[in-house]
Amino acid sequence: MVKGRKASDALAIRPANKASWDDLMAVLGPARCHGKPCFCQRFKVRDRGWFTVDEEQLAHNLRTQTHCGQPAAKHTSGLVAYLDSEPVGWCAVAPRLEHPNLILNRMLSAGRDEDLSDPGVWAATCFIIRKGYRGRGYTYALAQAAVDFARQRGARALEGYAMRTEPGKTITWGELHVGSYNIFVAVGFKPVSQPSKRRVVMRIDF
């Protein structure tokens, strides 16, 4: 059981293979990235294919990757947060190699002397909290759960691709779904590069 940082309500956070497809859709179905449903495929569909692949295929990809409804599955690609029995949040967390667009993104890899094909490095790429449950600190709980999950699954390190926030300023293009800088810092990540004014590559080594 993991408690939200800003709330006394307790969350139960489960690997996505122990959640149902209906639970995933309750959280991810309404979510939009650059105006379209993403189903956490933006970093997984190679090159610019995400812009042309239809919604049905993106959803099929997610269902295959999470192995939702298959509690005995040895692999999954995310975590689902529950308040009582209601699914309220999602965090995508999986080996970095499963995100080819992260590997191909020159901005995120710039200035880093590292083997990007290292299978021991995982990535936490997306955080979603359902409307009506936001502002309670649940993203902090999901970030900590992602750290624990990656470590338990044998990761050597976990990365995030945070956005810096400034009071009174809105981050455009819906990019805060990658997680804010403060959330990653709160659970032990450290900055390793800053490829743009707002984007920071964060990392925790195990």
C-alpha positions as CSV (number, residue, x, y, z in Angstrom):
1,M,0.0,0.0,0.0
2,V,1.4,3.4,-1.0
3,K,0.0,6.7,0.4
4,G,-0.4,9.8,-1.8
5,R,2.1,12.5,-0.7
6,K,-0.5,15.2,-0.2
7,A,-3.4,13.0,0.9
8,S,-4.3,10.6,3.7
9,D,-6.2,8.4,1.2
10,A,-4.3,5.2,0.7
11,L,-3.6,3.9,-2.8
12,A,-3.1,0.3,-3.9
13,I,-0.6,0.2,-6.8
14,R,-0.5,-2.9,-8.9
15,P,1.4,-4.1,-12.0
16,A,-0.7,-3.6,-15.1
17,N,-1.0,-7.3,-15.8
18,K,-3.0,-7.6,-12.6
19,A,-5.4,-5.0,-13.8
20,S,-8.2,-5.5,-16.3
21,W,-8.5,-3.9,-19.7
22,D,-11.5,-2.0,-18.5
23,D,-9.4,-0.5,-15.6
24,L,-6.7,0.6,-18.0
25,M,-9.2,2.2,-20.3
26,A,-10.8,4.0,-17.4
27,V,-7.5,5.8,-16.9
28,L,-5.9,5.9,-20.3
29,G,-9.0,6.0,-22.6
30,P,-9.8,9.7,-22.1
31,A,-6.1,10.8,-22.1
32,R,-4.8,12.8,-25.0
33,C,-1.3,13.6,-26.3
34,H,-1.0,16.2,-29.0
35,G,-4.8,16.0,-29.5
36,K,-5.1,12.2,-30.0
37,P,-5.3,9.1,-27.9
38,C,-1.8,7.8,-27.2
39,F,-2.2,4.7,-25.1
40,C,1.4,5.2,-24.0
41,Q,2.8,4.5,-27.5
42,R,4.4,7.8,-28.4
43,F,7.9,6.6,-27.4
44,K,7.3,3.0,-28.5
45,V,6.1,3.4,-32.2
46,R,9.3,3.9,-34.2
47,D,10.2,7.3,-35.7
48,R,7.1,9.4,-36.5
49,G,4.8,6.4,-36.9
50,W,2.8,7.4,-33.8
51,F,1.3,10.2,-35.8
52,T,-0.1,7.9,-38.5
53,V,-1.0,4.7,-36.6
54,D,-4.7,4.5,-35.9
55,E,-6.2,4.5,-32.4
56,E,-7.3,0.9,-32.6
57,Q,-3.7,-0.3,-33.3
58,L,-2.3,1.9,-30.5
59,A,-4.8,0.4,-28.0
60,H,-3.9,-3.1,-29.2
61,N,-0.2,-2.4,-28.7
62,L,-0.9,-1.3,-25.1
63,R,-3.0,-4.4,-24.4
64,T,-0.3,-6.6,-25.7
65,Q,2.5,-4.9,-23.8
66,T,0.7,-4.8,-20.4
67,H,-0.6,-8.4,-20.5
68,C,-3.5,-6.9,-18.6
69,G,-5.8,-9.5,-17.1
70,Q,-3.0,-12.0,-17.0
71,P,-1.7,-12.0,-13.4
72,A,0.7,-14.8,-14.0
73,A,2.5,-12.9,-16.9
74,K,6.2,-12.4,-16.3
75,H,6.3,-9.0,-18.0
76,T,4.2,-5.9,-18.1
77,S,4.8,-2.2,-19.0
78,G,3.2,-0.2,-16.3
79,L,1.5,0.3,-13.0
80,V,-2.2,1.1,-12.1
81,A,-3.2,3.0,-9.0
82,Y,-6.5,2.2,-7.2
83,L,-8.4,4.2,-4.6
84,D,-10.4,1.5,-2.9
85,S,-11.4,-0.5,-6.1
86,E,-11.5,2.5,-8.5
87,P,-8.6,2.8,-11.0
88,V,-7.4,6.4,-10.7
89,G,-3.8,6.5,-12.1
90,W,-1.2,5.1,-14.4
91,C,2.6,5.1,-14.7
92,A,4.4,3.6,-17.7
93,V,7.6,1.9,-16.6
94,A,9.6,-0.6,-18.6
95,P,13.1,-1.2,-20.0
96,R,14.3,1.7,-22.0
97,L,15.0,-0.6,-25.0
98,E,11.3,-1.0,-25.3
99,H,11.0,2.7,-26.2
100,P,12.8,3.0,-29.6
101,N,11.8,6.7,-29.9
102,L,13.8,7.4,-26.7
103,I,16.8,5.8,-28.2
104,L,16.4,7.7,-31.5
105,N,15.6,11.1,-29.8
106,R,18.9,13.0,-30.2
107,M,17.7,15.7,-27.9
108,L,17.3,13.3,-25.0
109,S,20.6,11.5,-25.7
110,A,22.7,14.6,-26.4
111,G,25.8,15.1,-24.2
112,R,25.6,11.7,-22.7
113,D,28.5,9.3,-23.0
114,E,26.4,6.1,-22.5
115,D,25.5,2.9,-24.2
116,L,21.9,3.5,-25.0
117,S,21.4,-0.2,-25.7
118,D,22.1,-1.1,-22.1
119,P,19.2,-3.5,-21.2
120,G,19.6,-2.7,-17.5
121,V,18.3,0.9,-17.8
122,W,14.6,1.3,-17.5
123,A,12.4,4.3,-18.2
124,A,9.4,5.9,-16.5
125,T,7.8,7.8,-19.4
126,C,4.2,8.7,-18.5
127,F,2.0,9.5,-15.5
128,I,-1.7,9.9,-15.8
129,I,-4.2,10.7,-13.0
130,R,-7.9,10.6,-13.9
131,K,-9.9,13.9,-13.8
132,G,-11.5,14.2,-10.4
133,Y,-8.5,12.7,-8.6
134,R,-5.8,15.2,-9.4
135,G,-4.1,17.5,-7.0
136,R,-3.9,14.9,-4.2
137,G,-0.2,13.9,-4.7
138,Y,-0.9,10.5,-6.3
139,T,1.8,11.1,-8.9
140,Y,4.4,11.0,-6.2
141,A,3.1,7.6,-5.0
142,L,3.2,6.3,-8.6
143,A,6.8,7.6,-9.0
144,Q,8.0,5.8,-5.9
145,A,6.2,2.7,-6.9
146,A,7.9,2.8,-10.3
147,V,11.3,3.0,-8.6
148,D,10.4,0.0,-6.4
149,F,9.0,-1.9,-9.4
150,A,12.1,-1.4,-11.6
151,R,14.5,-2.3,-8.9
152,Q,12.6,-5.5,-8.0
153,R,12.5,-6.5,-11.7
154,G,16.3,-6.2,-11.9
155,A,16.9,-2.8,-13.4
156,R,20.3,-1.2,-12.9
157,A,18.9,2.3,-13.2
158,L,15.6,4.1,-13.9
159,E,15.3,7.2,-16.0
160,G,12.6,9.9,-16.4
161,Y,12.2,12.7,-18.8
162,A,10.8,15.5,-16.6
163,M,9.5,18.9,-17.3
164,R,10.4,21.8,-15.1
165,T,7.4,23.8,-14.0
166,E,7.2,27.5,-13.0
167,P,4.6,29.1,-10.8
168,G,1.9,30.8,-13.0
169,K,3.2,29.3,-16.2
170,T,1.5,26.5,-18.1
171,I,3.4,23.9,-20.0
172,T,2.0,23.6,-23.5
173,W,1.3,20.6,-25.7
174,G,0.3,18.5,-22.7
175,E,3.9,17.6,-22.0
176,L,3.5,17.3,-18.2
177,H,2.4,13.7,-18.6
178,V,6.1,12.8,-18.5
179,G,6.2,14.0,-14.9
180,S,7.4,17.1,-13.3
181,Y,11.0,17.7,-12.1
182,N,9.9,18.0,-8.5
183,I,8.2,14.6,-8.5
184,F,11.4,12.9,-9.7
185,V,13.6,14.7,-7.2
186,A,11.2,13.8,-4.3
187,V,11.7,10.1,-4.9
188,G,15.5,10.2,-5.3
189,F,16.2,11.0,-9.0
190,K,19.1,13.3,-10.0
191,P,19.4,15.4,-13.2
192,V,21.9,14.0,-15.7
193,S,21.3,16.4,-18.6
194,Q,19.1,19.3,-19.6
195,P,18.4,19.1,-23.3
196,S,16.1,22.1,-23.4
197,K,15.0,24.9,-21.1
198,R,12.3,22.9,-19.5
199,R,13.2,19.2,-20.2
200,V,15.5,17.4,-17.8
201,V,16.7,13.9,-18.0
202,M,16.5,12.4,-14.5
203,R,18.0,9.2,-13.2
204,I,18.2,7.0,-10.2
205,D,20.9,4.3,-10.0
206,F,20.3,1.1,-8.0
